[in-house]
Amino acid sequence: MPKRKMKTHKATVKRIKVTKTGKLMRLRTNARHKLAKKSSKRKRRNEKLVLVAKPDRKRIKRLIAPALNIGR
C-alpha cells in the first residue's frame, strides 16, 4: 500500500516566511489591537519579523515542507 502524501498546513504557510538561507521568520505578537495603550516604540518593534524559536523549527518545517519542497 502506498504511503499517504504529506499535506501542507495552509495556515502555517500564511504565517511563516522562509528566507533564501532557509531561516523561518514570523511576525511578533501584540500588534493587532489595543494599540492606543502601547508606546510608539513598542508598536514599531512589533512590526518587524523575528526568527522562529529553535524548539519550534523542526515542527513548523514539517508542516510547510510540501508547499516549499524542503526537508526531503
Contacts in CASP RR format, 6 or more apart in sequence:
PFRMAT RR
TARGET T0000
AUTHOR 0000-0000-0000
METHOD contacts of the structure
MODEL  1
MPKRKMKTHKATVKRIKVTKTGKLMRLRTNARHKLAKKSSKRKRRNEKLV
LVAKPDRKRIKRLIAPALNIGR
5 66 0 8 1.000
6 62 0 8 1.000
6 65 0 8 1.000
6 66 0 8 1.000
7 66 0 8 1.000
8 63 0 8 1.000
8 64 0 8 1.000
8 65 0 8 1.000
8 66 0 8 1.000
8 67 0 8 1.000
9 63 0 8 1.000
9 64 0 8 1.000
10 67 0 8 1.000
12 60 0 8 1.000
12 63 0 8 1.000
12 64 0 8 1.000
13 63 0 8 1.000
13 64 0 8 1.000
13 67 0 8 1.000
13 68 0 8 1.000
15 26 0 8 1.000
15 27 0 8 1.000
16 24 0 8 1.000
16 25 0 8 1.000
16 26 0 8 1.000
16 52 0 8 1.000
16 60 0 8 1.000
16 64 0 8 1.000
17 24 0 8 1.000
17 25 0 8 1.000
17 26 0 8 1.000
17 49 0 8 1.000
18 24 0 8 1.000
18 25 0 8 1.000
18 64 0 8 1.000
18 68 0 8 1.000
18 70 0 8 1.000
19 25 0 8 1.000
22 70 0 8 1.000
23 51 0 8 1.000
24 51 0 8 1.000
24 52 0 8 1.000
24 57 0 8 1.000
24 60 0 8 1.000
24 61 0 8 1.000
25 49 0 8 1.000
25 50 0 8 1.000
25 51 0 8 1.000
25 52 0 8 1.000
26 49 0 8 1.000
26 50 0 8 1.000
26 51 0 8 1.000
26 52 0 8 1.000
27 46 0 8 1.000
27 49 0 8 1.000
27 50 0 8 1.000
28 45 0 8 1.000
28 46 0 8 1.000
28 47 0 8 1.000
28 48 0 8 1.000
28 49 0 8 1.000
28 50 0 8 1.000
29 46 0 8 1.000
30 38 0 8 1.000
30 42 0 8 1.000
30 46 0 8 1.000
31 43 0 8 1.000
31 46 0 8 1.000
31 47 0 8 1.000
35 43 0 8 1.000
38 46 0 8 1.000
52 60 0 8 1.000
61 70 0 8 1.000
61 71 0 8 1.000
64 70 0 8 1.000
65 71 0 8 1.000
65 72 0 8 1.000
END
